[in-house]
Amino acid sequence: MRMIWKLVIFTLMLSLIMANIPQKVDASVSVSARSAVLMEQESGRVLFEKDAHTKRRIASITKIMTAVLAIESGKMSDIVKVSEQATRTEGSSVYLKPGEKIKLEHLVYGLMLRSGNDTAVAIAENVGGSLEGFVYLMNQKANEIGMLNTHFANPHGLDDHEDHYSTAYDMALLTRYAMQYEKYRDITGTKEHHAPNPAENWEREWKNKNRLLTKYKYTTGGKTGYTKRAKRTLVTTAAKGEMNLIAVTINAPDDWNDHIAMFENGFKAYDMAEVLPEGKLKLKENEDYKNQLYIKDSFVYPATKEEMDLFTVKYKLNKPPENWDRSKNNEAIVGRALVYLDEKVIKDLPIYYEAIPEKKKGLFDSLKEIFLSILGVKMNG
């Protein structure tokens, strides 16, 4: 009996000890996708990845690039005349008519909500002058964004070319770039859009194919995709509190649940840490810079609880030139702030100098100058 009580007491003590040991957050997540990535939008930090840099067919998530180029063209209010070539495009369609005139903005809604391949060609012909011209713009923009393992061969993602591919990581980069545009955010997050239909007495009603907009409450947008060779592809975005996440899956039989699992894991395991606030820096710097240094924008970064104490910041200031004037050089970059996480540089921020304005002369100073000037004349001549 005594041994039983000892065992019970030992078990209770062990439970109490274990309860007070900080548990490491399990950052792993299981997904059905062949390739997947979860990225934090503000910093670009990858929170989860699975074969994220392998080149694969991407199907209709290609249309994110098509939408971006349409928005950047500045032609969203232009009226587009739909070509016969556009209406003959295979696959998903919003059933445009040859010769129909429709605003480019409506075409982009049809592109993103209903994944219209006919809208993709109509947009490409209008923005790029031709399909070939538009594809050139797509690859030029991909290179600019840093999509190093991507090549576009069409504006819709159909399997009509062998050299049309991307990666989960590259598509996250593209989505991060696209989300800077308010118009893109509005379109991709729209559940339903109405567009004119000149051939009928009723308007077109387009409902978003992205089921996560109703299935998962934190979803803010995204793009679906499917072809026989690419299988199911999906890009979605979600926001909770101050954290904005981007999820990408390629060839994922259970993509809706893959995305929810990645989002839930990301929101649970990470918090947004303000590592460096904007504003004045209090540094023991050169006298010429004293109390005049600042950071323009705060730096926030997703981190686990274990990582919160691993941030450090090192400041490197340039030596001011001999003719340095504290009243000038406003907003001059005079150094760098290097942010480290666990001794690895994660951000390099410019340090700015705020010039000290020249002191305005008062009435007494002006009269004094006049008096000394007259006195000087009398003394010298």
Secondary structure, DSSP 8 states (H G I E B T S, - for coil): -HHHHHHHHHHHHHHHHHHHS----------S-SEEEEEETTT--EEEEESTTS-B--GGGGHHHHHHHHHHTT-TTSEEE--HHHHT--SS-----TT-EEEHHHHHHHHHHS--HHHHHHHHHHHHSSHHHHHHHHHHHHHHHT-TT-B-SSSS--SS-TT-BB-HHHHHHHHHHHTT-HHHHHHHT-SEEEE--TTSSS-EEEE-S-THHHHSTTEEEEEEEEETTTEEEEEEEEEETTEEEEEEEES-TTHHHHHHHHHHHHHHH-EEEEEE-SEE------GGGTT-EEESS-EEEEE-GGGGGGEEEEEEE----TT--TTS-TTEEEEEEEEEETTEEEEEEEEEE---------HHHHHHHHHHHHHHHHHH-
